Amino acid sequence: MIAAWLFLYLGNLVHCLAIYGLEFQSPRFAIILFPIAFLPLPILLKRHRPALFAAVPIRVLSATGLVAALLFMRGLNLDHWQTPDIMPSILVAVMGIASLWVALADPHREDGAMIWLRIGIWQLTGFLHPGLPLAGASIFAFAGACGYLAPVPFTSCSAKAPRAFPAALVLGLVLAKPWWDYSANPGWAPDLAAWGLGAALTYLAPLRRLGCKVPMWAIYVLMAALFVAYLPPLGWAWGILLGMAWGWIWQRLGRPLPFRPLSYGLLLGLALSFALHANLQIPVLRHLLWLGN
């Protein structure tokens, strides 16, 4: 569930705001950013009020998030998403809080290969609308809260656990490459789907054993190469390699997953990636960030 919140909700929220903009001069911008600002509060509540994360509360909240997701998808089908509009912002905020709550309810859950395949499939819905993958996090949350997603036992890796914050930050820098290259064009969707497939492949026994032997510096070197060498015609291969790199990192992280470092690292990495690529008119920067330009 944590993976779904990170990569369907948080990642795609940053993507959509980069596409559609955010009106900072209006107080309404705070609504859509509320789940991110709200992040430390449920972690504290879970520590001091664990009853709020019992089965009944999370089912009610996940159902609320599901209704918000359905209304949000209906709005995307009927009209262009205007980020200053208050109703879509409220729906997005409800979706984020609900899926965040369910993710925190069971941080020990190991989702296995299937969660990455499902995340990849939901990224493909970006073909229909860039904001549609956001709804996937709420649908995952509802399915998980109602017991439709069975937990998979976690198989530990003998390799030393990496620090979650820098790992997520590096991933955020690289993962945004197709989003930046295609913007509102749906061509990025297969590349992100391939990323989910690559992460799922690392759960195969031979690749799992290989991932435990590969040193972290080699994984970071691979991700750095993929940051520079993104070629849209070979985006599927780029996505599979990046997914494998991240799958190996994910399996090395301790359980329960370090939720806050992962969230803040990914958020900073995505924001920094978009900021860098928004300034590609600087000649030296362009050559450093985009091979062949």
Contacts in CASP RR format, 6 or more apart in sequence:
PFRMAT RR
TARGET T0000
AUTHOR 0000-0000-0000
METHOD contacts of the structure
MODEL  1
MIAAWLFLYLGNLVHCLAIYGLEFQSPRFAIILFPIAFLPLPILLKRHRP
ALFAAVPIRVLSATGLVAALLFMRGLNLDHWQTPDIMPSILVAVMGIASL
WVALADPHREDGAMIWLRIGIWQLTGFLHPGLPLAGASIFAFAGACGYLA
PVPFTSCSAKAPRAFPAALVLGLVLAKPWWDYSANPGWAPDLAAWGLGAA
LTYLAPLRRLGCKVPMWAIYVLMAALFVAYLPPLGWAWGILLGMAWGWIW
QRLGRPLPFRPLSYGLLLGLALSFALHANLQIPVLRHLLWLGN
1 99 0 8 1.000
1 102 0 8 1.000
1 103 0 8 1.000
1 105 0 8 1.000
1 106 0 8 1.000
1 109 0 8 1.000
1 111 0 8 1.000
1 140 0 8 1.000
1 141 0 8 1.000
1 144 0 8 1.000
1 149 0 8 1.000
2 103 0 8 1.000
2 107 0 8 1.000
2 257 0 8 1.000
2 259 0 8 1.000
2 262 0 8 1.000
3 111 0 8 1.000
3 115 0 8 1.000
3 116 0 8 1.000
3 119 0 8 1.000
3 250 0 8 1.000
4 99 0 8 1.000
4 103 0 8 1.000
4 115 0 8 1.000
4 118 0 8 1.000
4 119 0 8 1.000
4 136 0 8 1.000
4 137 0 8 1.000
4 140 0 8 1.000
4 141 0 8 1.000
5 96 0 8 1.000
5 99 0 8 1.000
5 100 0 8 1.000
5 103 0 8 1.000
5 137 0 8 1.000
5 141 0 8 1.000
6 168 0 8 1.000
6 262 0 8 1.000
6 263 0 8 1.000
6 266 0 8 1.000
7 119 0 8 1.000
7 266 0 8 1.000
8 119 0 8 1.000
8 122 0 8 1.000
8 123 0 8 1.000
8 133 0 8 1.000
8 134 0 8 1.000
8 136 0 8 1.000
8 137 0 8 1.000
8 140 0 8 1.000
9 35 0 8 1.000
9 95 0 8 1.000
9 96 0 8 1.000
9 99 0 8 1.000
9 100 0 8 1.000
9 134 0 8 1.000
9 136 0 8 1.000
9 137 0 8 1.000
9 138 0 8 1.000
10 36 0 8 1.000
10 263 0 8 1.000
10 266 0 8 1.000
10 267 0 8 1.000
11 175 0 8 1.000
11 266 0 8 1.000
11 270 0 8 1.000
12 130 0 8 1.000
12 131 0 8 1.000
12 133 0 8 1.000
12 134 0 8 1.000
13 32 0 8 1.000
13 36 0 8 1.000
13 92 0 8 1.000
13 134 0 8 1.000
14 176 0 8 1.000
14 267 0 8 1.000
14 270 0 8 1.000
14 271 0 8 1.000
14 274 0 8 1.000
15 130 0 8 1.000
15 131 0 8 1.000
15 176 0 8 1.000
15 179 0 8 1.000
15 270 0 8 1.000
16 81 0 8 1.000
16 83 0 8 1.000
16 130 0 8 1.000
16 131 0 8 1.000
16 134 0 8 1.000
17 32 0 8 1.000
17 83 0 8 1.000
18 179 0 8 1.000
18 180 0 8 1.000
18 274 0 8 1.000
19 130 0 8 1.000
19 183 0 8 1.000
19 184 0 8 1.000
20 81 0 8 1.000
20 82 0 8 1.000
20 83 0 8 1.000
21 83 0 8 1.000
22 29 0 8 1.000
22 32 0 8 1.000
22 33 0 8 1.000
22 83 0 8 1.000
23 29 0 8 1.000
23 83 0 8 1.000
23 84 0 8 1.000
26 84 0 8 1.000
28 84 0 8 1.000
28 86 0 8 1.000
28 89 0 8 1.000
29 83 0 8 1.000
29 84 0 8 1.000
29 89 0 8 1.000
30 37 0 8 1.000
31 86 0 8 1.000
31 89 0 8 1.000
31 90 0 8 1.000
31 93 0 8 1.000
32 83 0 8 1.000
32 89 0 8 1.000
32 92 0 8 1.000
32 93 0 8 1.000
34 93 0 8 1.000
34 97 0 8 1.000
35 93 0 8 1.000
35 96 0 8 1.000
35 97 0 8 1.000
35 100 0 8 1.000
36 267 0 8 1.000
38 97 0 8 1.000
38 100 0 8 1.000
39 100 0 8 1.000
39 260 0 8 1.000
39 263 0 8 1.000
39 264 0 8 1.000
40 260 0 8 1.000
42 100 0 8 1.000
42 101 0 8 1.000
42 104 0 8 1.000
43 104 0 8 1.000
43 259 0 8 1.000
43 260 0 8 1.000
45 52 0 8 1.000
45 53 0 8 1.000
46 52 0 8 1.000
46 53 0 8 1.000
46 104 0 8 1.000
46 105 0 8 1.000
51 57 0 8 1.000
53 101 0 8 1.000
53 104 0 8 1.000
53 105 0 8 1.000
55 145 0 8 1.000
57 101 0 8 1.000
58 101 0 8 1.000
58 102 0 8 1.000
58 105 0 8 1.000
58 145 0 8 1.000
59 145 0 8 1.000
59 146 0 8 1.000
61 97 0 8 1.000
61 98 0 8 1.000
61 101 0 8 1.000
61 102 0 8 1.000
61 145 0 8 1.000
62 98 0 8 1.000
62 99 0 8 1.000
62 101 0 8 1.000
62 102 0 8 1.000
62 138 0 8 1.000
62 141 0 8 1.000
62 142 0 8 1.000
62 144 0 8 1.000
62 145 0 8 1.000
62 146 0 8 1.000
63 142 0 8 1.000
64 94 0 8 1.000
64 98 0 8 1.000
65 94 0 8 1.000
65 95 0 8 1.000
65 96 0 8 1.000
65 98 0 8 1.000
65 99 0 8 1.000
65 138 0 8 1.000
65 141 0 8 1.000
65 142 0 8 1.000
66 98 0 8 1.000
66 138 0 8 1.000
66 139 0 8 1.000
66 141 0 8 1.000
66 142 0 8 1.000
68 90 0 8 1.000
68 91 0 8 1.000
68 92 0 8 1.000
68 94 0 8 1.000
68 95 0 8 1.000
68 98 0 8 1.000
68 138 0 8 1.000
69 91 0 8 1.000
69 95 0 8 1.000
69 134 0 8 1.000
69 135 0 8 1.000
69 136 0 8 1.000
69 138 0 8 1.000
69 139 0 8 1.000
70 135 0 8 1.000
71 91 0 8 1.000
72 88 0 8 1.000
72 91 0 8 1.000
72 92 0 8 1.000
72 95 0 8 1.000
72 134 0 8 1.000
72 135 0 8 1.000
73 132 0 8 1.000
73 135 0 8 1.000
75 81 0 8 1.000
75 88 0 8 1.000
76 129 0 8 1.000
76 131 0 8 1.000
76 132 0 8 1.000
77 129 0 8 1.000
81 88 0 8 1.000
81 131 0 8 1.000
82 88 0 8 1.000
83 89 0 8 1.000
92 134 0 8 1.000
95 134 0 8 1.000
95 135 0 8 1.000
95 137 0 8 1.000
95 138 0 8 1.000
96 137 0 8 1.000
96 138 0 8 1.000
98 138 0 8 1.000
98 141 0 8 1.000
99 137 0 8 1.000
99 138 0 8 1.000
99 140 0 8 1.000
99 141 0 8 1.000
101 141 0 8 1.000
102 141 0 8 1.000
102 142 0 8 1.000
102 144 0 8 1.000
102 145 0 8 1.000
103 141 0 8 1.000
103 259 0 8 1.000
104 259 0 8 1.000
105 145 0 8 1.000
106 151 0 8 1.000
107 255 0 8 1.000
107 256 0 8 1.000
107 257 0 8 1.000
107 259 0 8 1.000
108 154 0 8 1.000
108 255 0 8 1.000
108 256 0 8 1.000
109 151 0 8 1.000
110 151 0 8 1.000
110 152 0 8 1.000
110 153 0 8 1.000
110 154 0 8 1.000
110 155 0 8 1.000
110 255 0 8 1.000
111 149 0 8 1.000
111 151 0 8 1.000
111 152 0 8 1.000
112 152 0 8 1.000
112 200 0 8 1.000
112 203 0 8 1.000
113 199 0 8 1.000
113 200 0 8 1.000
113 201 0 8 1.000
113 202 0 8 1.000
113 203 0 8 1.000
113 204 0 8 1.000
114 152 0 8 1.000
114 200 0 8 1.000
115 140 0 8 1.000
115 149 0 8 1.000
116 196 0 8 1.000
116 197 0 8 1.000
116 198 0 8 1.000
116 199 0 8 1.000
116 200 0 8 1.000
116 243 0 8 1.000
116 247 0 8 1.000
117 196 0 8 1.000
117 197 0 8 1.000
117 200 0 8 1.000
118 140 0 8 1.000
119 196 0 8 1.000
119 199 0 8 1.000
120 192 0 8 1.000
120 193 0 8 1.000
120 195 0 8 1.000
120 196 0 8 1.000
120 197 0 8 1.000
121 193 0 8 1.000
122 133 0 8 1.000
122 136 0 8 1.000
123 133 0 8 1.000
123 189 0 8 1.000
123 192 0 8 1.000
123 193 0 8 1.000
123 195 0 8 1.000
123 196 0 8 1.000
124 189 0 8 1.000
124 190 0 8 1.000
124 192 0 8 1.000
124 193 0 8 1.000
125 132 0 8 1.000
125 133 0 8 1.000
125 136 0 8 1.000
125 189 0 8 1.000
126 132 0 8 1.000
126 133 0 8 1.000
126 186 0 8 1.000
126 188 0 8 1.000
126 189 0 8 1.000
127 186 0 8 1.000
127 187 0 8 1.000
127 189 0 8 1.000
128 186 0 8 1.000
130 184 0 8 1.000
130 186 0 8 1.000
140 149 0 8 1.000
143 149 0 8 1.000
154 255 0 8 1.000
155 208 0 8 1.000
155 251 0 8 1.000
157 208 0 8 1.000
157 211 0 8 1.000
157 212 0 8 1.000
157 251 0 8 1.000
157 252 0 8 1.000
158 212 0 8 1.000
159 211 0 8 1.000
159 212 0 8 1.000
159 213 0 8 1.000
159 216 0 8 1.000
159 252 0 8 1.000
160 216 0 8 1.000
160 252 0 8 1.000
161 252 0 8 1.000
161 253 0 8 1.000
161 254 0 8 1.000
162 216 0 8 1.000
162 249 0 8 1.000
162 252 0 8 1.000
162 253 0 8 1.000
163 261 0 8 1.000
164 253 0 8 1.000
164 257 0 8 1.000
164 258 0 8 1.000
164 261 0 8 1.000
164 262 0 8 1.000
164 265 0 8 1.000
165 261 0 8 1.000
165 262 0 8 1.000
165 264 0 8 1.000
165 265 0 8 1.000
166 265 0 8 1.000
167 249 0 8 1.000
167 253 0 8 1.000
168 261 0 8 1.000
168 262 0 8 1.000
168 263 0 8 1.000
168 264 0 8 1.000
168 265 0 8 1.000
168 266 0 8 1.000
168 269 0 8 1.000
169 265 0 8 1.000
169 266 0 8 1.000
169 268 0 8 1.000
169 269 0 8 1.000
169 272 0 8 1.000
170 220 0 8 1.000
170 223 0 8 1.000
170 224 0 8 1.000
170 269 0 8 1.000
171 223 0 8 1.000
171 242 0 8 1.000
171 246 0 8 1.000
171 249 0 8 1.000
171 266 0 8 1.000
171 269 0 8 1.000
172 265 0 8 1.000
172 266 0 8 1.000
172 269 0 8 1.000
172 270 0 8 1.000
172 273 0 8 1.000
173 227 0 8 1.000
173 269 0 8 1.000
173 270 0 8 1.000
173 272 0 8 1.000
173 273 0 8 1.000
174 223 0 8 1.000
174 226 0 8 1.000
174 227 0 8 1.000
174 242 0 8 1.000
174 273 0 8 1.000
175 192 0 8 1.000
175 195 0 8 1.000
175 242 0 8 1.000
175 270 0 8 1.000
175 273 0 8 1.000
176 269 0 8 1.000
176 270 0 8 1.000
176 273 0 8 1.000
176 274 0 8 1.000
176 277 0 8 1.000
177 226 0 8 1.000
177 227 0 8 1.000
177 230 0 8 1.000
177 238 0 8 1.000
177 273 0 8 1.000
178 187 0 8 1.000
178 188 0 8 1.000
178 191 0 8 1.000
178 192 0 8 1.000
178 230 0 8 1.000
178 232 0 8 1.000
178 235 0 8 1.000
179 188 0 8 1.000
179 274 0 8 1.000
180 273 0 8 1.000
180 274 0 8 1.000
180 277 0 8 1.000
181 188 0 8 1.000
181 230 0 8 1.000
181 232 0 8 1.000
182 188 0 8 1.000
182 232 0 8 1.000
187 232 0 8 1.000
190 235 0 8 1.000
190 236 0 8 1.000
191 232 0 8 1.000
191 235 0 8 1.000
191 236 0 8 1.000
191 238 0 8 1.000
191 239 0 8 1.000
192 239 0 8 1.000
194 235 0 8 1.000
194 236 0 8 1.000
194 237 0 8 1.000
194 238 0 8 1.000
194 239 0 8 1.000
194 240 0 8 1.000
194 243 0 8 1.000
195 239 0 8 1.000
195 240 0 8 1.000
195 242 0 8 1.000
195 243 0 8 1.000
195 246 0 8 1.000
196 239 0 8 1.000
196 243 0 8 1.000
197 239 0 8 1.000
197 240 0 8 1.000
197 243 0 8 1.000
198 239 0 8 1.000
198 240 0 8 1.000
198 241 0 8 1.000
198 242 0 8 1.000
198 243 0 8 1.000
198 244 0 8 1.000
198 247 0 8 1.000
199 243 0 8 1.000
199 244 0 8 1.000
199 246 0 8 1.000
199 247 0 8 1.000
199 250 0 8 1.000
201 207 0 8 1.000
201 240 0 8 1.000
201 244 0 8 1.000
202 208 0 8 1.000
202 211 0 8 1.000
202 243 0 8 1.000
202 244 0 8 1.000
202 247 0 8 1.000
202 248 0 8 1.000
202 250 0 8 1.000
202 251 0 8 1.000
203 251 0 8 1.000
207 244 0 8 1.000
208 251 0 8 1.000
211 248 0 8 1.000
211 251 0 8 1.000
212 248 0 8 1.000
212 251 0 8 1.000
212 252 0 8 1.000
214 248 0 8 1.000
216 249 0 8 1.000
216 252 0 8 1.000
219 245 0 8 1.000
219 248 0 8 1.000
219 249 0 8 1.000
222 241 0 8 1.000
222 245 0 8 1.000
223 242 0 8 1.000
223 245 0 8 1.000
226 238 0 8 1.000
226 239 0 8 1.000
226 241 0 8 1.000
226 242 0 8 1.000
226 245 0 8 1.000
227 289 0 8 1.000
228 288 0 8 1.000
228 289 0 8 1.000
228 290 0 8 1.000
228 291 0 8 1.000
229 238 0 8 1.000
229 291 0 8 1.000
230 238 0 8 1.000
230 290 0 8 1.000
230 291 0 8 1.000
231 238 0 8 1.000
231 291 0 8 1.000
253 262 0 8 1.000
276 285 0 8 1.000
276 289 0 8 1.000
277 289 0 8 1.000
279 285 0 8 1.000
280 286 0 8 1.000
280 289 0 8 1.000
280 290 0 8 1.000
280 293 0 8 1.000
286 293 0 8 1.000
287 293 0 8 1.000
END
